[in-house]
Amino acid sequence: MKTAICKLRSLSPVTFGKFHQTEKLPRELHDAYEQRTWREKLHYKPDGTVYIPGAMFGNCLREAARFLSEPIPGKGKSTYTKHFDAGIIVHDNIDLPLKKDDVHPFIWHVPSDGKPGGSKRVIKYFPIVREWEGQVTFLIGDDIITAPVFEKVIRTAGTLIGIGTWRPRNRGMNGRFELMEMEWRDN
């Protein structure tokens, strides 16, 4: 088992789109519902503290490994993709120094069915955090993943994949981040 302790910092705002099932009020219109419930798309603790789930970074890393399809030296056409899919665990969330009531909305005109290019569009409100930084610990259970390979994948994850809604991987600009420091431990 190896550990990569990564200090990350935003390069662009992050917008959240967590699924929620807040019920509509009787006769409530779509826009009124969005205005009332948009903060429920945030990830927050019972005390209202906002956080970025570690799972977002794990998924981002896996997508970056798939995107790069970096070949494993001496293994023919095999790539690191399946090793990142099965061999990475993220336990940490990044707690942000703000409460859900301090977050502002990002108002966007999006396809009503959620698919790019949809003909019918609606106004949606997304929570946006303009700047963030924090530390995420990745546990690497696959010995084939080395520090240089991991670093290349996480740097790609931050610049080309991103986290949250409207990230580069989803044709957006938000959710990009940079690796400021990485401590690699062979446990």
C-alpha positions, 0 to 999 in steps of 0.5 A: 500500500502506498499513500499520496498526500496531495495539497490541491488548490482551485484554478477555477470555481467549483459548482455543485449539483448533488442530487436531492429529493426535496419535494415541490410545494403545492402549485410551486413553479419550477423557478420558485422550486430552484430558488428555494432548494438550490443549496441542497445541491451542496455537500454539507455537514449537519452544522452547515459546513460545506465540503468537497467529497473525496469521492469527487477526486477519486472519480476525477483521477479515474477519468484522467487515467482513462483519458490518458490511457498511459501504457505500462512499460514492458506490458505490451498494450496494457495501460494504467486505467484498470489499476487506477479504477480498482487500486485507489481509495480516497477517505478525505473530504476537503472541508471548506471554511464556509457555511451553506448559507454563505454560498451564492448561486450560479444561474445557468440556462441548461437543457431541461433533460440534462443532455447537451444540445437539448432543444428545451432549456430551463433556468437552474441554480447551482451553488458555486464556490469561487476559491478553495484549497485543501489536502486529500489523501489517496491510498494506492493499493496497486504497486504498479502505480508509481509516484511519477505516474500518479503525479501525471494523472492527478495533474491531468485530472485537475486541468482537463477533467475537473470536479463538480458540474460544468467541469472541462470533462462535461464541456465546461470551465469550472472545477479545475485545480492544481497540485501544489504539493505531493508527499508520496509514502511507501507504507 
